[in-house]
């Protein structure tokens, strides 16, 4: 698939080529937090680790067992070392790590970039009020225990007077990155920093710099935890919200650098089987980490079959590591497509509505130009296979997702990047966090609107840097953005940046879509929500040659090393 070029922000990105040393595919495993919070001991962790193996989930790829917050005491020992809670871990941490390794699994642990964890336990970061952080000493301790994966949260990060939050976070996460390099053990580094900036303009800057330090990052709110007092309260809205905020961020993701939309709670109480299929499907379409967080011993056979679906996991773990394109969205459903290795594609249809949905998708709707074209298909939840289908059709129950892998025949032609162009409304109040309020669609002849799944919301990115709908081009005309016959002038050409700006080649100004619906081309501002767009093909970042336009964004704030 073609992608229009990206330039800005490249300076902070790590090498994008070659196989990454760590987390070449999205990390998979289990973590205690969403089910147990602080209600665990070493026994809880080891029982789940054994269950991971016994259930067959480990063999499907869920291979890392991570102990989240609350494992340590609130204070350090007299040598400054972290102390595992002696009640939860009477024999210390090393035997737990050894037992996890003996099961053939990897061992992960939680810490915090601030002076205290979110639960108030001892953090690795700069003490409150200033002083020396503990990143290196703690990293050495973790390495001595055999830690393979570190989740570094971002509560209580101390910022010195005059230091921005962004700079304080950046210094802390870079220090941890350097500490992990110093200890020499390959440790996957999961960064929570962006989650602390969700809804602020700095979010995109933080999302740009975390790529240089770690392999995955949480970028938004926590998925809803298990509520012991009300175990069957629905948690589906929370699954939808995490999907919703993650989907527009595809441009930050490449193999070895993953957006993390938080735990898989599918299979647990509060999430039906249909909703569990949806969570796994959507996470797989986004190439998100698959980190289970439930009491594995209590999962039904049906739930285990959902979580262990080889073909769906295969889509998640595909080596291209791309985020799906939102082809189409209306009030009831989303259509997604994701390119896979070997000329295949994954297609998913999420039925967000409370009713049954009947769907039929033609090759053209999915971006394939060929007319009399057929797909070899595999329906991943029913396991139905077909050698030559001209339409993907399904009847999808409420909150369920249909998912296929397809291999188009030669007549289908090379697919274009076709789908929605969206912007988000960063400050939606809690309780209103739904797809319609958070994400707006760019629509011809020149406005932003609630996504309605119409042809006017379907855009094709041309290899000639045009953005087309129904054969016509999005173009700058004075201060306005209009759709008109393509003239192939610089006014018809747009460049895309990692910060999400669509910059007109003629004017070097930014496509601006206000929530009022008005579309214009205006001076580019730094991380203005009305100028940040998500494009088909996951907006995958592809650097092409030298920058051809003025830099729109200010350079990212540097973080002075302490
Ligand atoms: C934050 C994180 C959660 C969990 C808790 C622990 O809320 O986002 O995933 O680690 O802290 O306190």
Boltz pocket constraint, residues with backbone or C-beta under 6 A from the ligand:
constraints:
  - pocket:
      binder: B
      contacts: [[A, 33], [A, 68], [A, 69], [A, 110], [A, 117], [A, 118], [A, 119], [A, 153], [A, 192], [A, 220], [A, 222]]
      max_distance: 6.0
